[in-house]
Amino acid sequence: MRKKSLMQPCTAYEDGARLLLTPELAICGYAAEDLFLRPSFIQACDDAVNRVAHELAGLKGLTVVVGTPTHGDNGKGLRTKSVEVQQRHNAAKVLREGRIIETYAKRELPNYQVFDERRYFTPGQGTCVFQAGEGDQAISIGLLICEDAWFEEPARLAKEAGAELLVVINASPFHVGKGGERELTMRSRVQATGLPLIYAHLVGGQDEIVFEGRSFALQADGALAGRAESFKENLFVAQAERAQAAIKLVAYTAPERSHEADLWDALVLGVRDYLGKNGFPGAILGLSGGIDSALVLAIAVDALGADKVRTVMMPSPYTADISWIDALRWPSA
């Protein structure tokens, strides 16, 4: 559910959507690391959110949740004896008709494996519940950000504040089997609160990390209501319907995939986005004639296209004939 341009909200709106979720830190990408320590970078992100709000002003009734870093304490910071300490939050801004109507700061900051959020951000303390939809179809939405939903308290507090539906915006790095782990954990959150849940997840590669998408929706009893495709940018649509006092979700469900398919697509997406986002025109690979370099070649071709991949071989006096023969054969295989 990564936003390519401001045309995607328009497409969603024209299709009847009245709530659009972008992933965690969608404005700058996850994670921008020490750029977060630069006040000018945070200000640029705030300016970008304001521009998005302005561009969406004409879409009456549309609510958009944008993941972004932001200054804490209204950007004024906290003053100590000799130095001004600027609070920063991993946050989400709720936009409607040209205005920022709510700001929510992530409460639970992960600090393990690839995560280092406590270095950059201050934990939030509050909850965020807002209305989306129109008239008697309006629904009270409880907003959480990624790690918040792996703990009981943030979801419980959102329900106590009046939420009828939980939405979670995420940037959760891929590893084999992680999609199933997420659904299982979110199912426990749903069963604890009795609220349906929509999980909006980032897709793409950033540096050495890959995000596979696979957004999903769960009914109030924990049953799967829908699931987006993995490793593809798309607009995952979930329709919320009132059935007496309950909220029912209706969405498309992509089929489960094999671990091997996930691994291949993760490698292809990681290569494509690393080279593409860094502006490299293509790739040059050394072929040995063995299976390892042949596999790398296949990944590169799937990621970039054959016209953007060049191969070379640099044999030595000790290179066996079969190696250079196989290396010549691989590109045409």
Secondary structure, 3 states (H helix, E strand, C coil): CCCCCCHHHHHHHHCCCCEEECCCCCCCCCCCHHHHHCHHHHHHHHHHHHHHHHHCCCCCCCEEEEEEEEECHHHCCEECCCCEECCEEEEEEEEECCEEEEEEECCCCCCCCCCCHHHHCCCCCCCCEEEECCHHHCEEEEEEEHHHHHCHHHHHHHHHCCCCEEEEEECCCCCCCHHHHHHHHHHHHHHHHCCCEEEEECEEEECCEEEEECCEEECCCCCEEEECCECCCCCCCEEEEEECCEEEEEECECCCCCHHHHHHHHHHHHHHHHHHHCCCCCEEEECCCCHHHHHHHHHHHHHHCHHHEEEECCCCCCCCHHHHHHHHHHHHC
